[in-house]
Amino acid sequence: MPYSRCELIWPAIFSLVLLLIILITSIVGIASHFKAKANYDEVACASGVVIDDVTNGNVSFTDSTNYFSGIRTVYN
């Protein structure tokens, strides 16, 4: 028995809609569970500190023996 065009297309459309629903709920669940915004803010702050330390240098706060002069000092 040949199928009509509608009978051939609706399973694909239904599968795409179901896939979109699954993706949206997964993204919302992951974002709320891992607190993606808070993690992004922490990484952004830490990367700023690392870039500043590499550029301008840093002294270890615990024992002051670990010292990195920074790229700017080495360049000058």
C-alpha positions, 0 to 999 in steps of 0.5 A: 500500500503506498502512503500519502505525502502527509503520512510520510512527513508527519513522523519526521515533523513529530520527531523534530518537535520532540527533539526540540522539547528534549533539547530545551528541557536539557539545557534548562536543567543543566543551566539551573543545576550547575549555575552556569552564570555563576561559573561563567562569572568566576571563570571570567574573573579568574582569567582576568587575574591570570592575564594581569599576572602574566602581563604585570607580574606577581609575588606569591602571598604565602612566602614571597619566594615565588616571584614572576616578573611579568612580560612587561618587565621582561620586555622593558 
